[in-house]
Amino acid sequence: MRPKIVDEKNRFGDFEIDTVIGKNHKGALLTMNDRVSSLVFIRKLVSKDAIPVSSQTIETLNLLKIYYILLLLIMEKNFLIIKLSLKI
């Protein structure tokens, strides 16, 4: 059961994570869907075992953290540019 705040879909980063198993149980994908932005990450898994799945999940979340920080920096820079241009 998920927390109520997740059902409100107000914050970025609440992911629904699942695996998709291939035909005849050959191959697998990791899917990570952000509930607010509908951003989807799909990664090919080397194995369906718990350790490779959790490793891919953590690796993807770490990449997302880098993108999120870069996005915040870009937004902050754009805000600063707008703020400076309004002062002139």
N, CA, C and O atoms as a printed pandas DataFrame, in Angstrom:
     atom_number atom_name residue_name chain_id  residue_number  x_coord  y_coord  z_coord
0              1         N          MET        A               1    0.846   -1.176    0.000
1              2        CA          MET        A               1    0.000    0.000    0.000
2              3         C          MET        A               1    0.893    1.241    0.000
3              4         O          MET        A               1    1.823    1.342    0.800
4              5         N          ARG        A               2    0.608    2.180   -0.896
5              6        CA          ARG        A               2    1.439    3.377   -0.998
6              7         C          ARG        A               2    0.926    4.486   -0.090
7              8         O          ARG        A               2   -0.263    4.538    0.225
8              9         N          PRO        A               3    1.821    5.366    0.328
9             10        CA          PRO        A               3    1.416    6.494    1.173
10            11         C          PRO        A               3    0.429    7.413    0.443
11            12         O          PRO        A               3    0.451    7.495   -0.785
12            13         N          LYS        A               4   -0.425    8.097    1.187
13            14        CA          LYS        A               4   -1.425    8.985    0.601
14            15         C          LYS        A               4   -0.806   10.092   -0.240
15            16         O          LYS        A               4   -1.359   10.469   -1.273
16            17         N          ILE        A               5    0.342   10.617    0.195
17            18        CA          ILE        A               5    0.983   11.714   -0.538
18            19         C          ILE        A               5    1.367   11.292   -1.956
19            20         O          ILE        A               5    1.370   12.119   -2.868
20            21         N          VAL        A               6    1.687   10.026   -2.146
21            22        CA          VAL        A               6    2.035    9.523   -3.476
22            23         C          VAL        A               6    0.797    9.525   -4.372
23            24         O          VAL        A               6    0.889    9.852   -5.555
24            25         N          ASP        A               7   -0.346    9.168   -3.822
25            26        CA          ASP        A               7   -1.596    9.166   -4.603
26            27         C          ASP        A               7   -2.017   10.559   -5.041
27            28         O          ASP        A               7   -2.762   10.701   -6.010
28            29         N          GLU        A               8   -1.552   11.592   -4.339
29            30        CA          GLU        A               8   -1.910   12.957   -4.707
30            31         C          GLU        A               8   -1.210   13.417   -5.986
31            32         O          GLU        A               8   -1.647   14.382   -6.612
32            33         N          LYS        A               9   -0.135   12.742   -6.380
33            34        CA          LYS        A               9    0.628   13.054   -7.600
34            35         C          LYS        A               9    1.043   14.517   -7.653
35            36         O          LYS        A               9    0.881   15.177   -8.679
36            37         N          ASN        A              10    1.580   15.021   -6.545
37            38        CA          ASN        A              10    2.015   16.414   -6.484
38            39         C          ASN        A              10    3.519   16.586   -6.547
39            40         O          ASN        A              10    3.996   17.703   -6.744
40            41         N          ARG        A              11    4.277   15.519   -6.386
41            42        CA          ARG        A              11    5.726   15.691   -6.318
42            43         C          ARG        A              11    6.436   14.764   -7.297
43            44         O          ARG        A              11    6.033   13.622   -7.518
44            45         N          PHE        A              12    7.494   15.294   -7.865
45            46        CA          PHE        A              12    8.335   14.565   -8.797
46            47         C          PHE        A              12    9.159   13.542   -8.027
47            48         O          PHE        A              12    9.625   13.832   -6.925
48            49         N          GLY        A              13    9.343   12.368   -8.582
49            50        CA          GLY        A              13   10.221   11.375   -7.975
50            51         C          GLY        A              13    9.524   10.202   -7.330
51            52         O          GLY        A              13   10.183    9.323   -6.776
52            53         N          ASP        A              14    8.190   10.167   -7.388
53            54        CA          ASP        A              14    7.474    8.995   -6.896
54            55         C          ASP        A              14    7.309    8.043   -8.076
55            56         O          ASP        A              14    6.438    8.234   -8.925
56            57         N          PHE        A              15    8.151    7.023   -8.117
57            58        CA          PHE        A              15    8.189    6.122   -9.263
58            59         C          PHE        A              15    7.393    4.849   -9.031
59            60         O          PHE        A              15    7.329    4.325   -7.919
60            61         N          GLU        A              16    6.793    4.370  -10.099
61            62        CA          GLU        A              16    6.259    3.013  -10.135
62            63         C          GLU        A              16    7.300    2.202  -10.881
63            64         O          GLU        A              16    7.619    2.499  -12.032
64            65         N          ILE        A              17    7.825    1.188  -10.235
65            66        CA          ILE        A              17    8.910    0.396  -10.802
66            67         C          ILE        A              17    8.403   -1.023  -11.042
67            68         O          ILE        A              17    7.751   -1.623  -10.187
68            69         N          ASP        A              18    8.721   -1.542  -12.227
69            70        CA          ASP        A              18    8.249   -2.878  -12.576
70            71         C          ASP        A              18    9.268   -3.548  -13.488
71            72         O          ASP        A              18   10.170   -2.903  -14.021
72            73         N          THR        A              19    9.104   -4.848  -13.653
73            74        CA          THR        A              19    9.909   -5.584  -14.624
74            75         C          THR        A              19    8.982   -6.161  -15.685
75            76         O          THR        A              19    7.849   -6.551  -15.403
76            77         N          VAL        A              20    9.491   -6.206  -16.903
77            78        CA          VAL        A              20    8.764   -6.811  -18.019
78            79         C          VAL        A              20    9.612   -7.989  -18.479
79            80         O          VAL        A              20   10.772   -7.829  -18.859
80            81         N          ILE        A              21    9.016   -9.166  -18.436
81            82        CA          ILE        A              21    9.742  -10.389  -18.780
82            83         C          ILE        A              21    9.428  -10.758  -20.228
83            84         O          ILE        A              21    8.275  -10.717  -20.657
84            85         N          GLY        A              22   10.479  -11.120  -20.975
85            86        CA          GLY        A              22   10.334  -11.455  -22.394
86            87         C          GLY        A              22    9.671  -12.801  -22.634
87            88         O          GLY        A              22    9.427  -13.586  -21.717
88            89         N          LYS        A              23    9.391  -13.030  -23.907
89            90        CA          LYS        A              23    8.771  -14.286  -24.333
90            91         C          LYS        A              23    9.643  -15.467  -23.905
91            92         O          LYS        A              23   10.871  -15.417  -23.989
92            93         N          ASN        A              24    8.989  -16.513  -23.450
93            94        CA          ASN        A              24    9.673  -17.725  -22.955
94            95         C          ASN        A              24   10.645  -17.402  -21.826
95            96         O          ASN        A              24   11.631  -18.109  -21.620
96            97         N          HIS        A              25   10.355  -16.326  -21.096
97            98        CA          HIS        A              25   11.170  -15.892  -19.950
98            99         C          HIS        A              25   12.617  -15.596  -20.331
99           100         O          HIS        A              25   13.528  -15.780  -19.524
100          101         N          LYS        A              26   12.821  -15.139  -21.561
101          102        CA          LYS        A              26   14.162  -14.757  -22.019
102          103         C          LYS        A              26   14.229  -13.249  -22.099
103          104         O          LYS        A              26   13.459  -12.615  -22.820
104          105         N          GLY        A              27   15.149  -12.690  -21.360
105          106        CA          GLY        A              27   15.324  -11.242  -21.340
106          107         C          GLY        A              27   14.325  -10.574  -20.414
107          108         O          GLY        A              27   13.256  -11.109  -20.117
108          109         N          ALA        A              28   14.709   -9.387  -19.969
109          110        CA          ALA        A              28   13.835   -8.634  -19.070
110          111         C          ALA        A              28   14.171   -7.147  -19.166
111          112         O          ALA        A              28   15.298   -6.767  -19.483
112          113         N          LEU        A              29   13.175   -6.322  -18.886
113          114        CA          LEU        A              29   13.326   -4.878  -18.854
114          115         C          LEU        A              29   12.931   -4.360  -17.482
115          116         O          LEU        A              29   12.049   -4.910  -16.822
116          117         N          LEU        A              30   13.590   -3.306  -17.070
117          118        CA          LEU        A              30   13.212   -2.575  -15.864
118          119         C          LEU        A              30   12.505   -1.306  -16.333
119          120         O          LEU        A              30   13.060   -0.552  -17.131
120          121         N          THR        A              31   11.300   -1.064  -15.852
121          122        CA          THR        A              31   10.589    0.172  -16.191
122          123         C          THR        A              31   10.399    0.988  -14.926
123          124         O          THR        A              31   10.039    0.465  -13.871
124          125         N          MET        A              32   10.654    2.297  -15.059
125          126        CA          MET        A              32   10.482    3.223  -13.940
126          127         C          MET        A              32    9.666    4.400  -14.455
127          128         O          MET        A              32   10.125    5.149  -15.318
128          129         N          ASN        A              33    8.452    4.564  -13.925
129          130        CA          ASN        A              33    7.544    5.614  -14.373
130          131         C          ASN        A              33    7.325    6.625  -13.258
131          132         O          ASN        A              33    6.907    6.272  -12.155
132          133         N          ASP        A              34    7.617    7.900  -13.564
133          134        CA          ASP        A              34    7.337    8.960  -12.594
134          135         C          ASP        A              34    5.845    9.273  -12.666
135          136         O          ASP        A              34    5.314    9.518  -13.749
136          137         N          ARG        A              35    5.179    9.266  -11.534
137          138        CA          ARG        A              35    3.727    9.422  -11.498
138          139         C          ARG        A              35    3.271   10.828  -11.854
139          140         O          ARG        A              35    2.147   10.996  -12.326
140          141         N          VAL        A              36    4.104   11.845  -11.644
141          142        CA          VAL        A              36    3.696   13.226  -11.918
142          143         C          VAL        A              36    4.000   13.624  -13.360
143          144         O          VAL        A              36    3.117   14.094  -14.077
144          145         N          SER        A              37    5.240   13.435  -13.781
145          146        CA          SER        A              37    5.674   13.931  -15.086
146          147         C          SER        A              37    5.444   12.926  -16.215
147          148         O          SER        A              37    5.557   13.282  -17.388
148          149         N          SER        A              38    5.127   11.688  -15.880
149          150        CA          SER        A              38    5.005   10.591  -16.848
150          151         C          SER        A              38    6.334   10.283  -17.529
151          152         O          SER        A              38    6.362    9.660  -18.591
152          153         N          LEU        A              39    7.431   10.717  -16.921
153          154        CA          LEU        A              39    8.769   10.407  -17.401
154          155         C          LEU        A              39    8.996    8.917  -17.195
155          156         O          LEU        A              39    8.716    8.384  -16.121
156          157         N          VAL        A              40    9.506    8.241  -18.227
157          158        CA          VAL        A              40    9.694    6.797  -18.163
158          159         C          VAL        A              40   11.151    6.461  -18.462
159          160         O          VAL        A              40   11.731    6.955  -19.429
160          161         N          PHE        A              41   11.724    5.624  -17.628
161          162        CA          PHE        A              41   13.049    5.076  -17.875
162          163         C          PHE        A              41   12.868    3.585  -18.121
163          164         O          PHE        A              41   12.179    2.900  -17.365
164          165         N          ILE        A              42   13.495    3.089  -19.188
165          166        CA          ILE        A              42   13.442    1.660  -19.494
166          167         C          ILE        A              42   14.877    1.185  -19.664
167          168         O          ILE        A              42   15.632    1.719  -20.477
168          169         N          ARG        A              43   15.237    0.185  -18.892
169          170        CA          ARG        A              43   16.602   -0.351  -18.936
170          171         C          ARG        A              43   16.542   -1.854  -19.199
171          172         O          ARG        A              43   15.702   -2.559  -18.641
172          173         N          LYS        A              44   17.439   -2.331  -20.050
173          174        CA          LYS        A              44   17.549   -3.764  -20.290
174          175         C          LYS        A              44   18.287   -4.392  -19.111
175          176         O          LYS        A              44   19.330   -3.894  -18.687
176          177         N          LEU        A              45   17.749   -5.468  -18.595
177          178        CA          LEU        A              45   18.354   -6.163  -17.457
178          179         C          LEU        A              45   19.216   -7.319  -17.943
179          180         O          LEU        A              45   18.862   -8.016  -18.895
180          181         N          VAL        A              46   20.343   -7.514  -17.284
181          182        CA          VAL        A              46   21.197   -8.646  -17.617
182          183         C          VAL        A              46   20.665   -9.930  -16.990
183          184         O          VAL        A              46   20.989  -11.029  -17.440
184          185         N          SER        A              47   19.853   -9.785  -15.957
185          186        CA          SER        A              47   19.285  -10.925  -15.248
186          187         C          SER        A              47   18.023  -10.472  -14.525
187          188         O          SER        A              47   17.856   -9.289  -14.227
188          189         N          LYS        A              48   17.141  -11.421  -14.247
189          190        CA          LYS        A              48   15.913  -11.116  -13.502
190          191         C          LYS        A              48   16.099  -11.279  -11.995
191          192         O          LYS        A              48   15.157  -11.080  -11.228
192          193         N          ASP        A              49   17.291  -11.635  -11.575
193          194        CA          ASP        A              49   17.563  -11.831  -10.156
194          195         C          ASP        A              49   17.534  -10.499   -9.416
195          196         O          ASP        A              49   17.693   -9.437  -10.017
196          197         N          ALA        A              50   17.331  -10.573   -8.115
197          198        CA          ALA        A              50   17.131   -9.376   -7.293
198          199         C          ALA        A              50   18.328   -8.424   -7.314
199          200         O          ALA        A              50   18.145   -7.210   -7.394
200          201         N          ILE        A              51   19.536   -8.953   -7.246
201          202        CA          ILE        A              51   20.713   -8.076   -7.169
202          203         C          ILE        A              51   20.905   -7.261   -8.457
203          204         O          ILE        A              51   21.097   -6.048   -8.367
204          205         N          PRO        A              52   20.862   -7.870   -9.647
205          206        CA          PRO        A              52   20.984   -7.046  -10.857
206          207         C          PRO        A              52   19.832   -6.042  -11.019
207          208         O          PRO        A              52   20.045   -4.924  -11.488
208          209         N          VAL        A              53   18.632   -6.439  -10.637
209          210        CA          VAL        A              53   17.485   -5.521  -10.747
210          211         C          VAL        A              53   17.680   -4.338   -9.807
211          212         O          VAL        A              53   17.463   -3.194  -10.207
212          213         N          SER        A              54   18.079   -4.589   -8.578
213          214        CA          SER        A              54   18.276   -3.485   -7.640
214          215         C          SER        A              54   19.463   -2.619   -8.060
215          216         O          SER        A              54   19.427   -1.402   -7.883
216          217         N          SER        A              55   20.508   -3.224   -8.608
217          218        CA          SER        A              55   21.661   -2.448   -9.080
218          219         C          SER        A              55   21.268   -1.505  -10.210
219          220         O          SER        A              55   21.661   -0.339  -10.212
220          221         N          GLN        A              56   20.491   -2.004  -11.174
221          222        CA          GLN        A              56   20.030   -1.162  -12.286
222          223         C          GLN        A              56   19.112   -0.054  -11.784
223          224         O          GLN        A              56   19.164    1.071  -12.281
224          225         N          THR        A              57   18.280   -0.365  -10.809
225          226        CA          THR        A              57   17.383    0.634  -10.232
226          227         C          THR        A              57   18.187    1.755   -9.585
227          228         O          THR        A              57   17.912    2.932   -9.819
228          229         N          ILE        A              58   19.165    1.400   -8.785
229          230        CA          ILE        A              58   20.002    2.398   -8.112
230          231         C          ILE        A              58   20.793    3.205   -9.128
231          232         O          ILE        A              58   20.897    4.425   -8.996
232          233         N          GLU        A              59   21.351    2.554  -10.135
233          234        CA          GLU        A              59   22.111    3.257  -11.179
234          235         C          GLU        A              59   21.226    4.270  -11.910
235          236         O          GLU        A              59   21.653    5.393  -12.177
236          237         N          THR        A              60   20.014    3.877  -12.224
237          238        CA          THR        A              60   19.087    4.778  -12.915
238          239         C          THR        A              60   18.694    5.948  -12.024
239          240         O          THR        A              60   18.628    7.085  -12.490
240          241         N          LEU        A              61   18.436    5.683  -10.755
241          242        CA          LEU        A              61   18.094    6.766   -9.831
242          243         C          LEU        A              61   19.259    7.730   -9.644
243          244         O          LEU        A              61   19.044    8.933   -9.499
244          245         N          ASN        A              62   20.493    7.218   -9.646
245          246        CA          ASN        A              62   21.662    8.091   -9.548
246          247         C          ASN        A              62   21.792    8.978  -10.779
247          248         O          ASN        A              62   22.128   10.157  -10.656
248          249         N          LEU        A              63   21.531    8.430  -11.964
249          250        CA          LEU        A              63   21.524    9.243  -13.189
250          251         C          LEU        A              63   20.448   10.317  -13.101
251          252         O          LEU        A              63   20.673   11.468  -13.474
252          253         N          LEU        A              64   19.299    9.936  -12.614
253          254        CA          LEU        A              64   18.199   10.877  -12.481
254          255         C          LEU        A              64   18.573   12.005  -11.524
255          256         O          LEU        A              64   18.220   13.161  -11.754
256          257         N          LYS        A              65   19.283   11.671  -10.459
257          258        CA          LYS        A              65   19.701   12.686   -9.490
258          259         C          LYS        A              65   20.605   13.722  -10.175
259          260         O          LYS        A              65   20.480   14.921   -9.927
260          261         N          ILE        A              66   21.509   13.254  -11.032
261          262        CA          ILE        A              66   22.395   14.169  -11.759
262          263         C          ILE        A              66   21.578   15.059  -12.689
263          264         O          ILE        A              66   21.791   16.271  -12.723
264          265         N          TYR        A              67   20.646   14.477  -13.445
265          266        CA          TYR        A              67   19.801   15.271  -14.348
266          267         C          TYR        A              67   18.974   16.284  -13.563
267          268         O          TYR        A              67   18.806   17.422  -14.001
268          269         N          TYR        A              68   18.469   15.882  -12.427
269          270        CA          TYR        A              68   17.636   16.765  -11.616
270          271         C          TYR        A              68   18.454   17.953  -11.103
271          272         O          TYR        A              68   17.978   19.088  -11.115
272          273         N          ILE        A              69   19.672   17.692  -10.657
273          274        CA          ILE        A              69   20.545   18.777  -10.187
274          275         C          ILE        A              69   20.866   19.726  -11.333
275          276         O          ILE        A              69   20.837   20.944  -11.157
276          277         N          LEU        A              70   21.176   19.173  -12.514
277          278        CA          LEU        A              70   21.456   20.026  -13.674
278          279         C          LEU        A              70   20.244   20.864  -14.046
279          280         O          LEU        A              70   20.379   22.043  -14.374
280          281         N          LEU        A              71   19.066   20.267  -13.997
281          282        CA          LEU        A              71   17.839   20.996  -14.299
282          283         C          LEU        A              71   17.630   22.142  -13.314
283          284         O          LEU        A              71   17.267   23.249  -13.710
284          285         N          LEU        A              72   17.859   21.873  -12.035
285          286        CA          LEU        A              72   17.724   22.932  -11.030
286          287         C          LEU        A              72   18.716   24.060  -11.275
287          288         O          LEU        A              72   18.372   25.233  -11.132
288          289         N          LEU        A              73   19.954   23.709  -11.645
289          290        CA          LEU        A              73   20.955   24.730  -11.930
290          291         C          LEU        A              73   20.566   25.573  -13.145
291          292         O          LEU        A              73   20.728   26.793  -13.133
292          293         N          ILE        A              74   20.058   24.931  -14.181
293          294        CA          ILE        A              74   19.612   25.663  -15.373
294          295         C          ILE        A              74   18.453   26.583  -15.026
295          296         O          ILE        A              74   18.418   27.736  -15.454
296          297         N          MET        A              75   17.502   26.070  -14.248
297          298        CA          MET        A              75   16.350   26.890  -13.853
298          299         C          MET        A              75   16.808   28.076  -13.009
299          300         O          MET        A              75   16.315   29.192  -13.176
300          301         N          GLU        A              76   17.758   27.829  -12.097
301          302        CA          GLU        A              76   18.263   28.901  -11.241
302          303         C          GLU        A              76   18.993   29.953  -12.086
303          304         O          GLU        A              76   18.842   31.152  -11.854
304          305         N          LYS        A              77   19.783   29.499  -13.063
305          306        CA          LYS        A              77   20.503   30.423  -13.945
306          307         C          LYS        A              77   19.512   31.264  -14.745
307          308         O          LYS        A              77   19.680   32.479  -14.855
308          309         N          ASN        A              78   18.481   30.631  -15.305
309          310        CA          ASN        A              78   17.478   31.359  -16.084
310          311         C          ASN        A              78   16.723   32.353  -15.210
311          312         O          ASN        A              78   16.414   33.462  -15.647
312          313         N          PHE        A              79   16.429   31.961  -13.990
313          314        CA          PHE        A              79   15.748   32.872  -13.075
314          315         C          PHE        A              79   16.629   34.077  -12.781
315          316         O          PHE        A              79   16.151   35.211  -12.742
316          317         N          LEU        A              80   17.932   33.825  -12.573
317          318        CA          LEU        A              80   18.869   34.914  -12.295
318          319         C          LEU        A              80   18.969   35.849  -13.491
319          320         O          LEU        A              80   19.007   37.067  -13.318
320          321         N          ILE        A              81   19.012   35.300  -14.699
321          322        CA          ILE        A              81   19.078   36.128  -15.909
322          323         C          ILE        A              81   17.817   36.997  -16.014
323          324         O          ILE        A              81   17.904   38.187  -16.319
324          325         N          ILE        A              82   16.660   36.406  -15.764
325          326        CA          ILE        A              82   15.406   37.172  -15.829
326          327         C          ILE        A              82   15.415   38.258  -14.765
327          328         O          ILE        A              82   15.040   39.400  -15.030
328          329         N          LYS        A              83   15.842   37.898  -13.564
329          330        CA          LYS        A              83   15.863   38.854  -12.463
330          331         C          LYS        A              83   16.801   40.028  -12.789
331          332         O          LYS        A              83   16.454   41.186  -12.554
332          333         N          LEU        A              84   17.984   39.725  -13.327
333          334        CA          LEU        A              84   18.930   40.771  -13.680
334          335         C          LEU        A              84   18.414   41.653  -14.814
335          336         O          LEU        A              84   18.613   42.868  -14.803
336          337         N          SER        A              85   17.755   41.038  -15.785
337          338        CA          SER        A              85   17.237   41.837  -16.904
338          339         C          SER        A              85   16.099   42.748  -16.485
339          340         O          SER        A              85   15.891   43.796  -17.097
340          341         N          LEU        A              86   15.364   42.373  -15.458
341          342        CA          LEU        A              86   14.272   43.237  -14.972
342          343         C          LEU        A              86   14.827   44.424  -14.209
343          344         O          LEU        A              86   14.184   45.473  -14.160
344          345         N          LYS        A              87   16.008   44.287  -13.609
345          346        CA          LYS        A              87   16.609   45.401  -12.865
346          347         C          LYS        A              87   17.148   46.482  -13.799
347          348         O          LYS        A              87   17.230   47.647  -13.409
348          349         N          ILE        A              88   17.508   46.120  -15.003
349          350        CA          ILE        A              88   18.111   47.075  -15.942
350          351         C          ILE        A              88   17.104   48.032  -16.513
351          352         O          ILE        A              88   17.458   48.894  -17.317
